[in-house]
Amino acid sequence: MAVSKKITIHPSSGDKKVIATPAKVDKVEEVEETPQINEKLGEKKRVCFFCQNKKDPTYTDLATLKRYVNDRGKIIPRMKTGICSKHQRAITRGIKYARHLALLPFTPKV
């Protein structure tokens, strides 16, 4: 009589736990990994807006660029926006280029 094993993966640590269950099955089943959840805040991992919509940020799209600049004129960091590093760099380049062309202000109006 063989014992089947069920492998579960804890979402936050990635540790594999083996649970033995009495059965006549010789296969090992792997449970799919659940999306990572921030246990402190209870939030799901964010997905990049640009990867999701399959488009790239440009300096001419001012409405999109303004979403990533706060009221003081600073570029919002990646941890707060949830954008991947590739698109965060493109957003930063686009904002700086738009500022240079006077499409976006360097500082807010008083």
Sequence and secondary structure as in RCSB ss.txt:
>XXXX:A:sequence
MAVSKKITIHPSSGDKKVIATPAKVDKVEEVEETPQINEKLGEKKRVCFFCQNKKDPTYTDLATLKRYVNDRGKI
IPRMKTGICSKHQRAITRGIKYARHLALLPFTPKV
>XXXX:A:secstr
  EEEEEEE TTT  EEEEEEE S   EEE      EETTTTEE    HHHHHT    TT HHHHHHTB TTS B
  HHHH   HHHHHHHHHHHHHHHHTTSS SS   
